[in-house]
Amino acid sequence: MCLSPYCAWQIEVTIHETKGKLGLEHAQNRTNRAVERTTPMALWTYTLVVVWFLKTVGTRSPHAIPALPWYRKQTPAFSDMLASLRRASWHERFLSLLPPAPRHHKSLDPLLNALAYAA
């Protein structure tokens, strides 16, 4: 168990990101059981996204952190991890519908990059 202020800050960031990006803040539950399951499920989803990102994409991939001319991130934020997961799942889904051709990959990538952060 970590008692340093840094660990406490990480817990706050996790809760904030879970509320903002995964919809924990606006959960609409009608039963006590649903209330008891909502927060653990959102935190579990957060954990799965982070683990998927670290195992699949990692921080060294060029798609891990968006390159912006006015801002250079050193580490990816949770929104970057979530966007990478969206991009990968959409890429796989859309490419399964198209005939196998390398030109489809190039034309699909800009659209998926834009959609990943817009969703």
MIVEX-468049 format. One record per residue: residue number from 1; residue in one letter; chain; x, y, z of N, C-alpha, C, O in turn. Coordinates in steps of 0.2 Angstrom, whole numbers, plus 5000, padded with zeros to 4 digits. Layout:
! MIVEX-468049
<atom i="NUM" aa="a" ch="A" n_X="X" n_Y="Y" n_Z="Z" ca_X="X" ca_Y="Y" ca_Z="Z" c_X="X" c_Y="Y" c_Z="Z" o_X="X" o_Y="Y" o_Z="Z"/>
...
END
This chain:
! MIVEX-468049
<atom i="1" aa="m" ch="A" n_X="5004" n_Y="4994" n_Z="5000" ca_X="5000" ca_Y="5000" ca_Z="5000" c_X="5004" c_Y="5006" c_Z="5000" o_X="5009" o_Y="5007" o_Z="5004"/>
<atom i="2" aa="c" ch="A" n_X="5003" n_Y="5011" n_Z="4996" ca_X="5007" ca_Y="5017" ca_Z="4995" c_X="5003" c_Y="5022" c_Z="4999" o_X="4997" o_Y="5024" o_Z="4998"/>
<atom i="3" aa="l" ch="A" n_X="5007" n_Y="5026" n_Z="5003" ca_X="5004" ca_Y="5031" ca_Z="5007" c_X="5007" c_Y="5038" c_Z="5005" o_X="5006" o_Y="5043" o_Z="5008"/>
<atom i="4" aa="s" ch="A" n_X="5011" n_Y="5038" n_Z="4999" ca_X="5014" ca_Y="5045" ca_Z="4997" c_X="5009" c_Y="5049" c_Z="4994" o_X="5004" o_Y="5046" o_Z="4991"/>
<atom i="5" aa="p" ch="A" n_X="5010" n_Y="5056" n_Z="4994" ca_X="5005" ca_Y="5060" ca_Z="4990" c_X="5004" c_Y="5058" c_Z="4983" o_X="4999" o_Y="5060" o_Z="4980"/>
<atom i="6" aa="y" ch="A" n_X="5010" n_Y="5056" n_Z="4980" ca_X="5009" ca_Y="5054" ca_Z="4973" c_X="5004" c_Y="5049" c_Z="4971" o_X="5001" o_Y="5049" o_Z="4966"/>
<atom i="7" aa="c" ch="A" n_X="5004" n_Y="5043" n_Z="4976" ca_X="4999" ca_Y="5038" ca_Z="4975" c_X="4992" c_Y="5041" c_Z="4976" o_X="4987" o_Y="5039" o_Z="4972"/>
<atom i="8" aa="a" ch="A" n_X="4991" n_Y="5045" n_Z="4980" ca_X="4984" ca_Y="5048" ca_Z="4981" c_X="4982" c_Y="5052" c_Z="4975" o_X="4976" o_Y="5052" o_Z="4973"/>
<atom i="9" aa="w" ch="A" n_X="4987" n_Y="5056" n_Z="4972" ca_X="4986" ca_Y="5059" ca_Z="4966" c_X="4984" c_Y="5055" c_Z="4960" o_X="4979" o_Y="5056" o_Z="4957"/>
<atom i="10" aa="q" ch="A" n_X="4987" n_Y="5049" n_Z="4960" ca_X="4985" ca_Y="5044" ca_Z="4954" c_X="4978" c_Y="5042" c_Z="4955" o_X="4975" o_Y="5040" o_Z="4950"/>
<atom i="11" aa="i" ch="A" n_X="4976" n_Y="5040" n_Z="4961" ca_X="4969" ca_Y="5038" ca_Z="4963" c_X="4964" c_Y="5043" c_Z="4960" o_X="4959" o_Y="5042" o_Z="4957"/>
<atom i="12" aa="e" ch="A" n_X="4966" n_Y="5050" n_Z="4962" ca_X="4961" ca_Y="5055" ca_Z="4960" c_X="4961" c_Y="5056" c_Z="4953" o_X="4956" o_Y="5057" o_Z="4950"/>
<atom i="13" aa="v" ch="A" n_X="4967" n_Y="5055" n_Z="4949" ca_X="4967" ca_Y="5055" ca_Z="4942" c_X="4963" c_Y="5050" c_Z="4939" o_X="4959" o_Y="5051" o_Z="4934"/>
<atom i="14" aa="t" ch="A" n_X="4963" n_Y="5044" n_Z="4942" ca_X="4960" ca_Y="5038" ca_Z="4939" c_X="4952" c_Y="5039" c_Z="4940" o_X="4948" o_Y="5038" o_Z="4935"/>
<atom i="15" aa="i" ch="A" n_X="4950" n_Y="5041" n_Z="4946" ca_X="4943" ca_Y="5043" ca_Z="4947" c_X="4940" c_Y="5048" c_Z="4942" o_X="4935" o_Y="5047" o_Z="4939"/>
<atom i="16" aa="h" ch="A" n_X="4944" n_Y="5053" n_Z="4941" ca_X="4942" ca_Y="5059" ca_Z="4937" c_X="4942" c_Y="5056" c_Z="4930" o_X="4937" o_Y="5058" o_Z="4926"/>
<atom i="17" aa="e" ch="A" n_X="4947" n_Y="5052" n_Z="4927" ca_X="4946" ca_Y="5050" ca_Z="4920" c_X="4941" c_Y="5045" c_Z="4919" o_X="4937" o_Y="5045" o_Z="4914"/>
<atom i="18" aa="t" ch="A" n_X="4939" n_Y="5041" n_Z="4924" ca_X="4934" ca_Y="5036" ca_Z="4924" c_X="4927" c_Y="5040" c_Z="4924" o_X="4923" o_Y="5038" o_Z="4920"/>
<atom i="19" aa="k" ch="A" n_X="4926" n_Y="5045" n_Z="4927" ca_X="4920" ca_Y="5049" ca_Z="4927" c_X="4920" c_Y="5052" c_Z="4920" o_X="4914" o_Y="5052" o_Z="4917"/>
<atom i="20" aa="g" ch="A" n_X="4925" n_Y="5056" n_Z="4918" ca_X="4924" ca_Y="5060" ca_Z="4912" c_X="4924" c_Y="5056" c_Z="4906" o_X="4921" o_Y="5057" o_Z="4901"/>
<atom i="21" aa="k" ch="A" n_X="4928" n_Y="5050" n_Z="4905" ca_X="4929" ca_Y="5047" ca_Z="4899" c_X="4925" c_Y="5041" c_Z="4898" o_X="4923" o_Y="5038" o_Z="4893"/>
<atom i="22" aa="l" ch="A" n_X="4923" n_Y="5038" n_Z="4904" ca_X="4919" ca_Y="5031" ca_Z="4904" c_X="4912" c_Y="5032" c_Z="4906" o_X="4909" o_Y="5027" o_Z="4907"/>
<atom i="23" aa="g" ch="A" n_X="4910" n_Y="5038" n_Z="4908" ca_X="4903" ca_Y="5039" ca_Z="4910" c_X="4901" c_Y="5037" c_Z="4917" o_X="4895" o_Y="5037" o_Z="4918"/>
<atom i="24" aa="l" ch="A" n_X="4906" n_Y="5037" n_Z="4921" ca_X="4904" ca_Y="5035" ca_Z="4928" c_X="4900" c_Y="5040" c_Z="4932" o_X="4896" o_Y="5039" o_Z="4936"/>
<atom i="25" aa="e" ch="A" n_X="4901" n_Y="5046" n_Z="4930" ca_X="4898" ca_Y="5052" ca_Z="4933" c_X="4891" c_Y="5053" c_Z="4931" o_X="4887" o_Y="5055" o_Z="4935"/>
<atom i="26" aa="h" ch="A" n_X="4889" n_Y="5050" n_Z="4926" ca_X="4882" ca_Y="5051" ca_Z="4923" c_X="4878" c_Y="5044" c_Z="4923" o_X="4874" o_Y="5043" o_Z="4919"/>
<atom i="27" aa="a" ch="A" n_X="4880" n_Y="5040" n_Z="4927" ca_X="4877" ca_Y="5033" ca_Z="4928" c_X="4869" c_Y="5034" c_Z="4930" o_X="4868" o_Y="5038" o_Z="4935"/>
<atom i="28" aa="q" ch="A" n_X="4865" n_Y="5031" n_Z="4927" ca_X="4858" ca_Y="5031" ca_Z="4928" c_X="4856" c_Y="5024" c_Z="4931" o_X="4854" o_Y="5020" o_Z="4927"/>
<atom i="29" aa="n" ch="A" n_X="4856" n_Y="5023" n_Z="4937" ca_X="4854" ca_Y="5017" ca_Z="4940" c_X="4848" c_Y="5017" c_Z="4944" o_X="4846" o_Y="5022" o_Z="4947"/>
<atom i="30" aa="r" ch="A" n_X="4844" n_Y="5012" n_Z="4943" ca_X="4837" ca_Y="5011" ca_Z="4946" c_X="4837" c_Y="5006" c_Z="4952" o_X="4832" o_Y="5007" o_Z="4956"/>
<atom i="31" aa="t" ch="A" n_X="4842" n_Y="5002" n_Z="4953" ca_X="4842" ca_Y="4997" ca_Z="4958" c_X="4848" c_Y="4997" c_Z="4962" o_X="4853" o_Y="5000" o_Z="4960"/>
<atom i="32" aa="n" ch="A" n_X="4848" n_Y="4995" n_Z="4968" ca_X="4854" ca_Y="4995" ca_Z="4973" c_X="4859" c_Y="4991" c_Z="4970" o_X="4865" o_Y="4993" o_Z="4970"/>
<atom i="33" aa="r" ch="A" n_X="4858" n_Y="4985" n_Z="4967" ca_X="4863" ca_Y="4981" ca_Z="4964" c_X="4866" c_Y="4984" c_Z="4958" o_X="4872" o_Y="4984" o_Z="4957"/>
<atom i="34" aa="a" ch="A" n_X="4863" n_Y="4988" n_Z="4954" ca_X="4866" ca_Y="4992" ca_Z="4949" c_X="4871" c_Y="4997" c_Z="4951" o_X="4876" o_Y="4998" o_Z="4948"/>
<atom i="35" aa="v" ch="A" n_X="4869" n_Y="5000" n_Z="4957" ca_X="4873" ca_Y="5005" ca_Z="4960" c_X="4880" c_Y="5002" c_Z="4962" o_X="4885" o_Y="5005" o_Z="4961"/>
<atom i="36" aa="e" ch="A" n_X="4879" n_Y="4996" n_Z="4965" ca_X="4885" ca_Y="4992" ca_Z="4968" c_X="4889" c_Y="4990" c_Z="4962" o_X="4895" o_Y="4989" o_Z="4963"/>
<atom i="37" aa="r" ch="A" n_X="4887" n_Y="4989" n_Z="4956" ca_X="4891" ca_Y="4986" ca_Z="4951" c_X="4894" c_Y="4992" c_Z="4946" o_X="4899" o_Y="4990" o_Z="4943"/>
<atom i="38" aa="t" ch="A" n_X="4891" n_Y="4997" n_Z="4946" ca_X="4893" ca_Y="5003" ca_Z="4941" c_X="4900" c_Y="5005" c_Z="4942" o_X="4904" o_Y="5005" o_Z="4937"/>
<atom i="39" aa="t" ch="A" n_X="4902" n_Y="5007" n_Z="4948" ca_X="4909" ca_Y="5009" ca_Z="4949" c_X="4914" c_Y="5004" c_Z="4948" o_X="4919" o_Y="5005" o_Z="4945"/>
<atom i="40" aa="p" ch="A" n_X="4913" n_Y="4998" n_Z="4951" ca_X="4918" ca_Y="4993" ca_Z="4950" c_X="4919" c_Y="4991" c_Z="4942" o_X="4925" o_Y="4990" o_Z="4940"/>
<atom i="41" aa="m" ch="A" n_X="4914" n_Y="4991" n_Z="4939" ca_X="4914" ca_Y="4990" ca_Z="4932" c_X="4918" c_Y="4995" c_Z="4928" o_X="4922" o_Y="4994" o_Z="4923"/>
<atom i="42" aa="a" ch="A" n_X="4916" n_Y="5001" n_Z="4930" ca_X="4920" ca_Y="5007" ca_Z="4926" c_X="4927" c_Y="5007" c_Z="4928" o_X="4931" o_Y="5008" o_Z="4923"/>
<atom i="43" aa="l" ch="A" n_X="4929" n_Y="5005" n_Z="4934" ca_X="4936" ca_Y="5005" ca_Z="4936" c_X="4939" c_Y="4999" c_Z="4933" o_X="4945" o_Y="4999" o_Z="4931"/>
<atom i="44" aa="w" ch="A" n_X="4936" n_Y="4994" n_Z="4932" ca_X="4939" ca_Y="4988" ca_Z="4929" c_X="4940" c_Y="4989" c_Z="4921" o_X="4945" o_Y="4987" o_Z="4918"/>
<atom i="45" aa="t" ch="A" n_X="4935" n_Y="4993" n_Z="4918" ca_X="4936" ca_Y="4995" ca_Z="4911" c_X="4942" c_Y="4999" c_Z="4910" o_X="4946" o_Y="4999" o_Z="4905"/>
<atom i="46" aa="y" ch="A" n_X="4943" n_Y="5004" n_Z="4915" ca_X="4949" ca_Y="5008" ca_Z="4915" c_X="4955" c_Y="5004" c_Z="4915" o_X="4960" o_Y="5005" o_Z="4911"/>
<atom i="47" aa="t" ch="A" n_X="4955" n_Y="4999" n_Z="4919" ca_X="4961" ca_Y="4995" ca_Z="4920" c_X="4962" c_Y="4991" c_Z="4914" o_X="4968" o_Y="4990" o_Z="4912"/>
<atom i="48" aa="l" ch="A" n_X="4957" n_Y="4988" n_Z="4911" ca_X="4958" ca_Y="4984" ca_Z="4905" c_X="4961" c_Y="4989" c_Z="4899" o_X="4965" o_Y="4986" o_Z="4895"/>
<atom i="49" aa="v" ch="A" n_X="4958" n_Y="4995" n_Z="4898" ca_X="4961" ca_Y="4999" ca_Z="4893" c_X="4968" c_Y="5001" c_Z="4894" o_X="4972" o_Y="5000" o_Z="4889"/>
<atom i="50" aa="v" ch="A" n_X="4970" n_Y="5002" n_Z="4900" ca_X="4977" ca_Y="5004" ca_Z="4902" c_X="4982" c_Y="4998" c_Z="4900" o_X="4987" o_Y="4998" o_Z="4897"/>
<atom i="51" aa="v" ch="A" n_X="4980" n_Y="4992" n_Z="4903" ca_X="4983" ca_Y="4986" ca_Z="4902" c_X="4984" c_Y="4984" c_Z="4894" o_X="4989" o_Y="4982" o_Z="4892"/>
<atom i="52" aa="w" ch="A" n_X="4978" n_Y="4985" n_Z="4891" ca_X="4978" ca_Y="4983" ca_Z="4883" c_X="4983" c_Y="4988" c_Z="4880" o_X="4987" o_Y="4986" o_Z="4876"/>
<atom i="53" aa="f" ch="A" n_X="4983" n_Y="4994" n_Z="4882" ca_X="4988" ca_Y="4999" ca_Z="4879" c_X="4995" c_Y="4997" c_Z="4880" o_X="4999" o_Y="4998" o_Z="4875"/>
<atom i="54" aa="l" ch="A" n_X="4997" n_Y="4996" n_Z="4886" ca_X="5004" ca_Y="4994" ca_Z="4888" c_X="5006" c_Y="4988" c_Z="4885" o_X="5012" o_Y="4987" o_Z="4883"/>
<atom i="55" aa="k" ch="A" n_X="5002" n_Y="4983" n_Z="4884" ca_X="5004" ca_Y="4977" ca_Z="4881" c_X="5004" c_Y="4977" c_Z="4873" o_X="5008" o_Y="4974" o_Z="4870"/>
<atom i="56" aa="t" ch="A" n_X="4999" n_Y="4981" n_Z="4870" ca_X="4998" ca_Y="4981" ca_Z="4863" c_X="5002" c_Y="4986" c_Z="4860" o_X="5006" o_Y="4985" o_Z="4855"/>
<atom i="57" aa="v" ch="A" n_X="5001" n_Y="4992" n_Z="4862" ca_X="5003" ca_Y="4998" ca_Z="4859" c_X="5010" c_Y="5001" c_Z="4862" o_X="5015" o_Y="5002" o_Z="4858"/>
<atom i="58" aa="g" ch="A" n_X="5010" n_Y="5001" n_Z="4868" ca_X="5016" ca_Y="5004" ca_Z="4872" c_X="5017" c_Y="5011" c_Z="4871" o_X="5013" o_Y="5014" o_Z="4867"/>
<atom i="59" aa="t" ch="A" n_X="5021" n_Y="5014" n_Z="4874" ca_X="5023" ca_Y="5021" ca_Z="4874" c_X="5028" c_Y="5023" c_Z="4868" o_X="5029" o_Y="5029" o_Z="4867"/>
<atom i="60" aa="r" ch="A" n_X="5031" n_Y="5018" n_Z="4865" ca_X="5036" ca_Y="5019" ca_Z="4860" c_X="5033" c_Y="5019" c_Z="4853" o_X="5036" o_Y="5021" o_Z="4848"/>
<atom i="61" aa="s" ch="A" n_X="5026" n_Y="5017" n_Z="4852" ca_X="5023" ca_Y="5017" ca_Z="4846" c_X="5022" c_Y="5024" c_Z="4843" o_X="5020" o_Y="5029" o_Z="4847"/>
<atom i="62" aa="p" ch="A" n_X="5023" n_Y="5025" n_Z="4837" ca_X="5021" ca_Y="5032" ca_Z="4834" c_X="5014" c_Y="5034" c_Z="4835" o_X="5012" o_Y="5040" o_Z="4835"/>
<atom i="63" aa="h" ch="A" n_X="5009" n_Y="5029" n_Z="4835" ca_X="5002" ca_Y="5031" ca_Z="4836" c_X="5000" c_Y="5032" c_Z="4843" o_X="4994" o_Y="5033" o_Z="4845"/>
<atom i="64" aa="a" ch="A" n_X="5005" n_Y="5030" n_Z="4848" ca_X="5003" ca_Y="5031" ca_Z="4855" c_X="5001" c_Y="5038" c_Z="4857" o_X="4996" o_Y="5039" o_Z="4861"/>
<atom i="65" aa="i" ch="A" n_X="5005" n_Y="5042" n_Z="4855" ca_X="5004" ca_Y="5049" ca_Z="4857" c_X="5003" c_Y="5054" c_Z="4851" o_X="5008" o_Y="5054" o_Z="4847"/>
<atom i="66" aa="p" ch="A" n_X="4998" n_Y="5057" n_Z="4850" ca_X="4997" ca_Y="5062" ca_Z="4844" c_X="5003" c_Y="5067" c_Z="4844" o_X="5004" o_Y="5070" o_Z="4849"/>
<atom i="67" aa="a" ch="A" n_X="5006" n_Y="5068" n_Z="4839" ca_X="5011" ca_Y="5073" ca_Z="4838" c_X="5007" c_Y="5080" c_Z="4836" o_X="5004" o_Y="5080" o_Z="4830"/>
<atom i="68" aa="l" ch="A" n_X="5008" n_Y="5085" n_Z="4840" ca_X="5005" ca_Y="5091" ca_Z="4839" c_X="5010" c_Y="5096" c_Z="4838" o_X="5015" o_Y="5096" o_Z="4842"/>
<atom i="69" aa="p" ch="A" n_X="5010" n_Y="5101" n_Z="4834" ca_X="5015" ca_Y="5106" ca_Z="4833" c_X="5016" c_Y="5110" c_Z="4839" o_X="5022" o_Y="5113" o_Z="4840"/>
<atom i="70" aa="w" ch="A" n_X="5011" n_Y="5111" n_Z="4843" ca_X="5012" ca_Y="5116" ca_Z="4848" c_X="5013" c_Y="5113" c_Z="4855" o_X="5014" o_Y="5116" o_Z="4860"/>
<atom i="71" aa="y" ch="A" n_X="5013" n_Y="5106" n_Z="4855" ca_X="5013" ca_Y="5103" ca_Z="4862" c_X="5016" c_Y="5096" c_Z="4861" o_X="5014" o_Y="5092" o_Z="4857"/>
<atom i="72" aa="r" ch="A" n_X="5021" n_Y="5094" n_Z="4865" ca_X="5024" ca_Y="5088" ca_Z="4864" c_X="5023" c_Y="5084" c_Z="4871" o_X="5026" o_Y="5086" o_Z="4876"/>
<atom i="73" aa="k" ch="A" n_X="5019" n_Y="5079" n_Z="4871" ca_X="5018" ca_Y="5075" ca_Z="4877" c_X="5023" c_Y="5070" c_Z="4877" o_X="5026" o_Y="5067" o_Z="4873"/>
<atom i="74" aa="q" ch="A" n_X="5025" n_Y="5069" n_Z="4884" ca_X="5030" ca_Y="5064" ca_Z="4885" c_X="5027" c_Y="5057" c_Z="4887" o_X="5030" o_Y="5052" o_Z="4885"/>
<atom i="75" aa="t" ch="A" n_X="5022" n_Y="5057" n_Z="4890" ca_X="5018" ca_Y="5051" ca_Z="4891" c_X="5011" c_Y="5051" c_Z="4889" o_X="5008" o_Y="5057" o_Z="4889"/>
<atom i="76" aa="p" ch="A" n_X="5008" n_Y="5046" n_Z="4887" ca_X="5001" ca_Y="5046" ca_Z="4885" c_X="4996" c_Y="5047" c_Z="4891" o_X="4997" o_Y="5044" o_Z="4896"/>
<atom i="77" aa="a" ch="A" n_X="4991" n_Y="5051" n_Z="4889" ca_X="4985" ca_Y="5052" ca_Z="4894" c_X="4980" c_Y="5046" c_Z="4893" o_X="4981" o_Y="5042" o_Z="4888"/>
<atom i="78" aa="f" ch="A" n_X="4976" n_Y="5045" n_Z="4898" ca_X="4971" ca_Y="5040" ca_Z="4897" c_X="4967" c_Y="5041" c_Z="4890" o_X="4965" o_Y="5036" o_Z="4887"/>
<atom i="79" aa="s" ch="A" n_X="4965" n_Y="5047" n_Z="4889" ca_X="4962" ca_Y="5049" ca_Z="4882" c_X="4965" c_Y="5046" c_Z="4876" o_X="4962" o_Y="5044" o_Z="4871"/>
<atom i="80" aa="d" ch="A" n_X="4972" n_Y="5047" n_Z="4876" ca_X="4976" ca_Y="5044" ca_Z="4871" c_X="4976" c_Y="5036" c_Z="4871" o_X="4975" o_Y="5033" o_Z="4865"/>
<atom i="81" aa="m" ch="A" n_X="4976" n_Y="5033" n_Z="4877" ca_X="4975" ca_Y="5026" ca_Z="4877" c_X="4968" c_Y="5024" c_Z="4874" o_X="4968" o_Y="5019" o_Z="4870"/>
<atom i="82" aa="l" ch="A" n_X="4963" n_Y="5027" n_Z="4876" ca_X="4956" ca_Y="5026" ca_Z="4874" c_X="4955" c_Y="5027" c_Z="4866" o_X="4952" o_Y="5023" o_Z="4863"/>
<atom i="83" aa="a" ch="A" n_X="4958" n_Y="5032" n_Z="4864" ca_X="4958" ca_Y="5033" ca_Z="4857" c_X="4962" c_Y="5028" c_Z="4853" o_X="4960" o_Y="5026" o_Z="4847"/>
<atom i="84" aa="s" ch="A" n_X="4968" n_Y="5026" n_Z="4856" ca_X="4971" ca_Y="5020" ca_Z="4852" c_X="4967" c_Y="5014" c_Z="4852" o_X="4967" o_Y="5010" o_Z="4847"/>
<atom i="85" aa="l" ch="A" n_X="4964" n_Y="5012" n_Z="4857" ca_X="4959" ca_Y="5006" ca_Z="4857" c_X="4954" c_Y="5007" c_Z="4852" o_X="4952" o_Y="5002" o_Z="4849"/>
<atom i="86" aa="r" ch="A" n_X="4950" n_Y="5013" n_Z="4852" ca_X="4945" ca_Y="5014" ca_Z="4847" c_X="4948" c_Y="5013" c_Z="4840" o_X="4945" o_Y="5010" o_Z="4836"/>
<atom i="87" aa="r" ch="A" n_X="4954" n_Y="5017" n_Z="4839" ca_X="4957" ca_Y="5016" ca_Z="4832" c_X="4958" c_Y="5009" c_Z="4830" o_X="4957" o_Y="5007" o_Z="4824"/>
<atom i="88" aa="a" ch="A" n_X="4961" n_Y="5005" n_Z="4835" ca_X="4963" ca_Y="4998" ca_Z="4833" c_X="4956" c_Y="4994" c_Z="4832" o_X="4956" o_Y="4990" o_Z="4827"/>
<atom i="89" aa="s" ch="A" n_X="4951" n_Y="4995" n_Z="4836" ca_X="4945" ca_Y="4991" ca_Z="4835" c_X="4942" c_Y="4993" c_Z="4829" o_X="4939" o_Y="4989" o_Z="4825"/>
<atom i="90" aa="w" ch="A" n_X="4941" n_Y="4999" n_Z="4827" ca_X="4938" ca_Y="5002" ca_Z="4821" c_X="4942" c_Y="4999" c_Z="4815" o_X="4939" o_Y="4997" o_Z="4810"/>
<atom i="91" aa="h" ch="A" n_X="4949" n_Y="5000" n_Z="4815" ca_X="4953" ca_Y="4998" ca_Z="4810" c_X="4952" c_Y="4991" c_Z="4808" o_X="4951" o_Y="4989" o_Z="4802"/>
<atom i="92" aa="e" ch="A" n_X="4952" n_Y="4986" n_Z="4813" ca_X="4951" ca_Y="4979" ca_Z="4812" c_X="4944" c_Y="4978" c_Z="4809" o_X="4943" o_Y="4974" o_Z="4805"/>
<atom i="93" aa="r" ch="A" n_X="4939" n_Y="4982" n_Z="4812" ca_X="4932" ca_Y="4980" ca_Z="4809" c_X="4931" c_Y="4983" c_Z="4802" o_X="4928" o_Y="4979" o_Z="4798"/>
<atom i="94" aa="f" ch="A" n_X="4933" n_Y="4989" n_Z="4801" ca_X="4933" ca_Y="4991" ca_Z="4794" c_X="4937" c_Y="4987" c_Z="4789" o_X="4934" o_Y="4986" o_Z="4783"/>
<atom i="95" aa="l" ch="A" n_X="4943" n_Y="4985" n_Z="4790" ca_X="4947" ca_Y="4981" ca_Z="4786" c_X="4944" c_Y="4975" c_Z="4784" o_X="4945" o_Y="4972" o_Z="4779"/>
<atom i="96" aa="s" ch="A" n_X="4940" n_Y="4972" n_Z="4789" ca_X="4937" ca_Y="4965" ca_Z="4788" c_X="4931" c_Y="4966" c_Z="4782" o_X="4929" o_Y="4961" o_Z="4779"/>
<atom i="97" aa="l" ch="A" n_X="4929" n_Y="4972" n_Z="4781" ca_X="4923" ca_Y="4973" ca_Z="4776" c_X="4926" c_Y="4975" c_Z="4769" o_X="4923" o_Y="4974" o_Z="4764"/>
<atom i="98" aa="l" ch="A" n_X="4932" n_Y="4977" n_Z="4769" ca_X="4935" ca_Y="4979" ca_Z="4763" c_X="4939" c_Y="4973" c_Z="4760" o_X="4942" o_Y="4969" o_Z="4763"/>
<atom i="99" aa="p" ch="A" n_X="4940" n_Y="4973" n_Z="4753" ca_X="4945" ca_Y="4968" ca_Z="4750" c_X="4952" c_Y="4970" c_Z="4752" o_X="4954" o_Y="4976" o_Z="4753"/>
<atom i="100" aa="p" ch="A" n_X="4956" n_Y="4965" n_Z="4753" ca_X="4963" ca_Y="4966" ca_Z="4755" c_X="4967" c_Y="4970" c_Z="4750" o_X="4969" o_Y="4967" o_Z="4744"/>
<atom i="101" aa="a" ch="A" n_X="4969" n_Y="4976" n_Z="4751" ca_X="4973" ca_Y="4980" ca_Z="4747" c_X="4976" c_Y="4985" c_Z="4751" o_X="4973" o_Y="4988" o_Z="4755"/>
<atom i="102" aa="p" ch="A" n_X="4983" n_Y="4986" n_Z="4750" ca_X="4987" ca_Y="4991" ca_Z="4754" c_X="4984" c_Y="4998" c_Z="4754" o_X="4985" o_Y="5002" o_Z="4758"/>
<atom i="103" aa="r" ch="A" n_X="4981" n_Y="5000" n_Z="4748" ca_X="4979" ca_Y="5007" ca_Z="4747" c_X="4973" c_Y="5008" c_Z="4752" o_X="4972" o_Y="5014" o_Z="4754"/>
<atom i="104" aa="h" ch="A" n_X="4969" n_Y="5003" n_Z="4754" ca_X="4964" ca_Y="5004" ca_Z="4759" c_X="4966" c_Y="5006" c_Z="4766" o_X="4963" o_Y="5010" o_Z="4769"/>
<atom i="105" aa="h" ch="A" n_X="4972" n_Y="5003" n_Z="4768" ca_X="4975" ca_Y="5005" ca_Z="4774" c_X="4977" c_Y="5013" c_Z="4774" o_X="4975" o_Y="5016" o_Z="4779"/>
<atom i="106" aa="k" ch="A" n_X="4980" n_Y="5015" n_Z="4769" ca_X="4982" ca_Y="5022" ca_Z="4769" c_X="4976" c_Y="5027" c_Z="4769" o_X="4976" o_Y="5032" o_Z="4772"/>
<atom i="107" aa="s" ch="A" n_X="4971" n_Y="5025" n_Z="4765" ca_X="4965" ca_Y="5030" ca_Z="4765" c_X="4961" c_Y="5029" c_Z="4771" o_X="4957" o_Y="5034" o_Z="4773"/>
<atom i="108" aa="l" ch="A" n_X="4961" n_Y="5024" n_Z="4775" ca_X="4957" ca_Y="5023" ca_Z="4781" c_X="4960" c_Y="5026" c_Z="4787" o_X="4956" o_Y="5028" o_Z="4792"/>
<atom i="109" aa="d" ch="A" n_X="4967" n_Y="5026" n_Z="4787" ca_X="4970" ca_Y="5029" ca_Z="4793" c_X="4968" c_Y="5036" c_Z="4795" o_X="4967" o_Y="5037" o_Z="4801"/>
<atom i="110" aa="p" ch="A" n_X="4968" n_Y="5041" n_Z="4791" ca_X="4967" ca_Y="5048" ca_Z="4793" c_X="4959" c_Y="5048" c_Z="4796" o_X="4958" o_Y="5052" o_Z="4801"/>
<atom i="111" aa="l" ch="A" n_X="4955" n_Y="5045" n_Z="4793" ca_X="4948" ca_Y="5045" ca_Z="4795" c_X="4948" c_Y="5042" c_Z="4802" o_X="4944" o_Y="5045" o_Z="4807"/>
<atom i="112" aa="l" ch="A" n_X="4951" n_Y="5036" n_Z="4803" ca_X="4951" ca_Y="5033" ca_Z="4810" c_X="4954" c_Y="5037" c_Z="4815" o_X="4952" o_Y="5037" o_Z="4821"/>
<atom i="113" aa="n" ch="A" n_X="4960" n_Y="5040" n_Z="4813" ca_X="4963" ca_Y="5045" ca_Z="4818" c_X="4959" c_Y="5051" c_Z="4820" o_X="4958" o_Y="5052" o_Z="4826"/>
<atom i="114" aa="a" ch="A" n_X="4955" n_Y="5053" n_Z="4816" ca_X="4950" ca_Y="5059" ca_Z="4818" c_X="4944" c_Y="5056" c_Z="4822" o_X="4943" o_Y="5060" o_Z="4827"/>
<atom i="115" aa="l" ch="A" n_X="4942" n_Y="5051" n_Z="4820" ca_X="4936" ca_Y="5048" ca_Z="4824" c_X="4938" c_Y="5046" c_Z="4831" o_X="4934" o_Y="5046" o_Z="4835"/>
<atom i="116" aa="a" ch="A" n_X="4944" n_Y="5043" n_Z="4831" ca_X="4946" ca_Y="5041" ca_Z="4838" c_X="4946" c_Y="5046" c_Z="4843" o_X="4944" o_Y="5044" o_Z="4849"/>
<atom i="117" aa="y" ch="A" n_X="4947" n_Y="5052" n_Z="4842" ca_X="4947" ca_Y="5057" ca_Z="4847" c_X="4941" c_Y="5061" c_Z="4847" o_X="4939" o_Y="5064" o_Z="4852"/>
<atom i="118" aa="a" ch="A" n_X="4937" n_Y="5060" n_Z="4842" ca_X="4930" ca_Y="5064" ca_Z="4842" c_X="4925" c_Y="5060" c_Z="4846" o_X="4920" o_Y="5063" o_Z="4848"/>
<atom i="119" aa="a" ch="A" n_X="4926" n_Y="5053" n_Z="4846" ca_X="4921" ca_Y="5049" ca_Z="4850" c_X="4920" c_Y="5050" c_Z="4857" o_X="4916" o_Y="5047" o_Z="4861"/>
END
